[in-house]
Amino acid sequence: MPVTPYKIKSYILDLQKRGTLTFTLDEVRGRFPSFSEVAIKSALRRISGSGAVMPVRRGYYTIVPVAYALRGALPPELYIDDLMRRLGRRYYVGLLSAAAFYGAAHQQPQAFSVIAAPPALRDTVKKSIRLNFITSPREIPQAWLKPFRTESGDIQVSRPELTAADLLTYQKEIGGLNRASTILYELAEALNFKLLDRPFFDFVPVSTVQRLGYLLECVLEQPKLADTLYAKAHTHKCKFQKIPLKHGKGKDNFSVDARWKVIVNEQIEADDL
């Protein structure tokens, strides 16, 4: 075997022994300044081909320990915090990926969803693992994030209440209202709307609050949660206007819920309700 791949592979194995599961192309360049760019990239391609490491984004790699060799990839929750810190972006794990942390996944999410501060990041697909990046239009409220400990450190996950709201804000990204309602049903026990404050309502669109309240009250049979949400929205002066339950669907000739001002233009058929 050529000397260069061997030395770089030894360097990567040493990182793993020290508990580090990520590295960058720049770090390899700095460690081996006498190696040419062609030699370094060729070595990393060979090592990646062996399954020992996986390129996640341009210039960013994860090490694949033996425990994950059959899967062929490191789970995103083990490197997402490191990646986002290197990119200098505030973020949180959201949507179905966040719901899974609260036991409300229903089924294994097909993508690992990350809400991130701008500018936009491209989605990536590696070894059947899809990283789905959604750009936050507002400043991420840190108080509504919860750290979860993983074997490689803490990651930021949306709290149940923000997770519930995001499922409706980004209903298209998760497969529509039916799926959102199913996850909301499973997430309901974890919700505590008594905690809602001004930063929450500054971040979450009023239309999302309306849709969430309507589903909780009229579909999921959670009147106490709906009442608390309504009272908090009123306290923080949310102004309800008529909005459709489903994005991008006609609004004419449908009934309107008097309390939430939601045009009921979609019949919900959530699983297992």
Disulfide bonds with the S-S distance in Angstrom:
none
